[in-house]
């Protein structure tokens, strides 16, 4: 059993936010992309006896869009009983699962809320949602607030079919200053990927077949498969910097995060 620091699991690629330069590309409206319970369980079965994440995040996309979010919580706890598990949400759709607080308590899962803007219109939308969460907290739900504004960085340039990798040609420095985090391993399509940009770049290629050929080298990335050897498993999680890191900036570029409720990409 290999213990790893973190594992992210997208239960959907659909999102109601439009965050510029989202590391998961989720502002590009990947509709109808909920992962079924059966598929997710097949992924878990392939990996739960091989890895034990210290932290496991259920996210997307926006997880509250998934109709089976409560069941996903219990399923994940079943296969990873010793992990700290959290549902990572922007909270704006909490009304879609008004009884989720019960499932979070029963499955011992934390609710991690990402704060995405300082814009007054955003704050106006969030305030009633946060009042609901305060009531959930009184009932015993563990709540965490994460500020996603102050350290928001560009991960790629452009929007839609016009996105471009940074290619500063200094993969070591890109790794050292990784804007998405050096331990953001992703369980996606049954495999484990080094990071979110590499995992979900193929979704962009599928939606925008004409994205720049500069992405072609990064689309050749091969994730770790569950039938890999123990040596390959250890090598993967010990790898650190590699050439694929060049797609991200060597010198992160902070940007002002605008109200993500404003639609920019259609």
Secondary structure, 3 states (H helix, E strand, C coil): CEEEEEEEEECCCCCCCCCCCCCCCHHHCCCCCCCCHHHHHHHHHHHCCCEEEEEEEEECCCHHHCCCHHHHHHHHHHHCCCCEEEEEECCCCHHHHCCHHHHHHHCCEEEEEEECCCCHHHHHHHHHHHHHHHHHHHHCCCEEEEECCCCCECCCECCHHHCECCCCCCHHHHHHCCCCCCCCCEEECCEEECCHHHHHHHHHHHHCCCCCHHHHHHHCCCCECCCCCHHHHHHHHHCCCCHHHHHCCCCCCECCCCCCCCCCCC
